[in-house]
Amino acid sequence: MIRLERLTKCYPGQQTTAVRELTMDIPAGEIVVFVGPSGCGKTTTMKLINRLIEPTSGRIHLDGTDVTEVNPDQLRRKIGYAIQQTGLFPHRTVADNIATVPRMLGWDAKRIDARVDELLDLVGLEPTAYRNRYPKQLSGGQQQRVGVARALGGDPDVMLMDEPFGAIDPLNREALQNEFLRIHAELGKTIVFVTHDIDEAIKMGDRIAIFREGGQVAQYDTPERILAQPADDFVSDFLGSGAAVKRLSLIGLDAVDIPDWPTIDHDADRDQRLAVAQRAAKDFLLVLDAENRPSGWLPRKAAAESDGVIPLISPLGPRHNLFDALSQMLSFNSSAAAVVGDDGRYRGVLELDSIRELINAELPGESRSDLLQGV
Ligand SMILES: Nc1ncnc2c1ncn2[C@@H]1O[C@H](COP(=O)(O)OP(=O)(O)OP(=O)(O)O)[C@@H](O)[C@H]1O
């Protein structure tokens, strides 16, 4: 665990305090996200934790040890650091960059080689294709991946990540976020993550610290509680008007009962299709393939025709959430979405009405009206 105790930093010659009397516990194995407007002290706090800069006053404890009593070089080997600009050494290969900390730790060449390949695999870059390239031969997203791999190099217990996905386009950013969450689930490190983006904070954080001007924390809590009970107007304004919609993204489909739906076999003959259509209380039947995977929608009115099936693009899985479900329905202009289990097999169908019911059950009255205005 990292404990910050009345941590204060005033840069020489500056009138405002960069970080003021900050007290916070960062539990081991969790992702804590610092979010807030520009210049409110997020990066300064990170640099204080790994002693790239020294505090004016206050203490930082890492697993019970006061970090000011540890040699800064030794400390930085225990703490991985990844930043937006990646900070990769341009004249060193990818492998050399990733090997930076293992080399400082005095590992032998064989162990370093194996570690480099393991980390490239972990961040989704094929070792044989990438280990000998130079940073400028990589896309921005690939450089970010190498930056993350390098920060993981010495197998640190703690990772500090300062806008690691900042300069990435939305699609690659989402892929990197997902990959990073997977790596975190696998390795269970303590992570402090800085971002400007509240949606990224909600997605990534076990806890979020919302910083305000002058290096103070306006609220430090789980995303659920921050969205449900913002501490003050500053936090509400920072969250923006869609706080209730954002809360939907915290309710995973694996935690929701998915209602059953009239289904039909993909190779059912005309009579079977008509029989199911007659019984069904819905306008569409869900078509399942031989493996019980949803493959299309059959409009009830087209049940007599052999080519009436509308192909289903992508069903929702256990890793999707209610926000994804709502987005999919809105973007396909549909009022229902098929849901599958981990194995891709049919689980049920979520309807817009069931999302409304879940909102009624889950959200306090005020947020509910905020959300329903938005739909
Ligand atoms: N080396 C420095 N010397 C003097 N002042 C500094 C220095 N570094 C940061 N500051 C000031 O300290 C305050 C906090 O800066 P910091 O970089 O920690 O903010 P931040 O929240 O990370 O901002 P951003 O989101 O823009 O990266 C700012 O007012 C900044 O101008």
The ligand as a Tripos MOL2 file, in Angstrom:
@<TRIPOS>MOLECULE
LIG
   31    33     1     0     0
SMALL
NO_CHARGES

@<TRIPOS>ATOM
      1 N1          9.1460   22.2080  -12.4050 N.pl3     1 LIG1
      2 C1          8.2010   23.0810  -12.0600 C.ar      1 LIG1
      3 N2          8.5300   24.3200  -11.6260 N.ar      1 LIG1
      4 C2          7.5950   25.1970  -11.2590 C.ar      1 LIG1
      5 N3          6.2780   24.9580  -11.2770 N.ar      1 LIG1
      6 C3          5.8850   23.7520  -11.7010 C.ar      1 LIG1
      7 C4          6.8150   22.7490  -12.1210 C.ar      1 LIG1
      8 N4          6.1370   21.6500  -12.4810 N.ar      1 LIG1
      9 C5          4.8370   21.9470  -12.3130 C.ar      1 LIG1
     10 N5          4.6730   23.2040  -11.8450 N.ar      1 LIG1
     11 C6          3.3970   23.8590  -11.4960 C.3       1 LIG1
     12 O1          2.7570   23.0810  -10.4900 O.3       1 LIG1
     13 C7          1.3460   22.9950  -10.7340 C.3       1 LIG1
     14 C8          0.9450   21.5460  -10.8510 C.3       1 LIG1
     15 O2          1.5220   20.9980  -12.0430 O.3       1 LIG1
     16 P1          1.3340   19.4720  -12.4470 P.3       1 LIG1
     17 O3          2.1670   19.2260  -13.6510 O.co2     1 LIG1
     18 O4          1.5380   18.6130  -11.2820 O.co2     1 LIG1
     19 O5         -0.2160   19.4740  -12.8390 O.3       1 LIG1
     20 P2         -1.0740   18.3710  -13.5890 P.3       1 LIG1
     21 O6         -2.3480   18.2670  -12.8310 O.co2     1 LIG1
     22 O7         -0.3020   17.1410  -13.7880 O.co2     1 LIG1
     23 O8         -1.3230   19.1210  -14.9790 O.3       1 LIG1
     24 P3         -1.5870   18.4800  -16.4400 P.3       1 LIG1
     25 O9         -2.9050   17.8100  -16.3490 O.co2     1 LIG1
     26 O10        -1.6300   19.7150  -17.3100 O.co2     1 LIG1
     27 O11        -0.4480   17.5790  -16.7620 O.co2     1 LIG1
     28 C9          1.0930   23.8300  -11.9730 C.3       1 LIG1
     29 O12         0.6570   25.1000  -11.5810 O.3       1 LIG1
     30 C10         2.4380   23.8990  -12.6600 C.3       1 LIG1
     31 O13         2.5790   25.0940  -13.3910 O.3       1 LIG1
@<TRIPOS>BOND
     1     1     2 1
     2     2     3 ar
     3     2     7 ar
     4     3     4 ar
     5     4     5 ar
     6     5     6 ar
     7     6     7 ar
     8     6    10 ar
     9     7     8 ar
    10     8     9 ar
    11     9    10 ar
    12    10    11 1
    13    11    12 1
    14    11    30 1
    15    12    13 1
    16    13    14 1
    17    13    28 1
    18    14    15 1
    19    15    16 1
    20    16    17 2
    21    16    18 1
    22    16    19 1
    23    19    20 1
    24    20    21 2
    25    20    22 1
    26    20    23 1
    27    23    24 1
    28    24    25 2
    29    24    26 1
    30    24    27 1
    31    28    29 1
    32    28    30 1
    33    30    31 1
@<TRIPOS>SUBSTRUCTURE
     1 LIG1         1 GROUP 0 **** ****
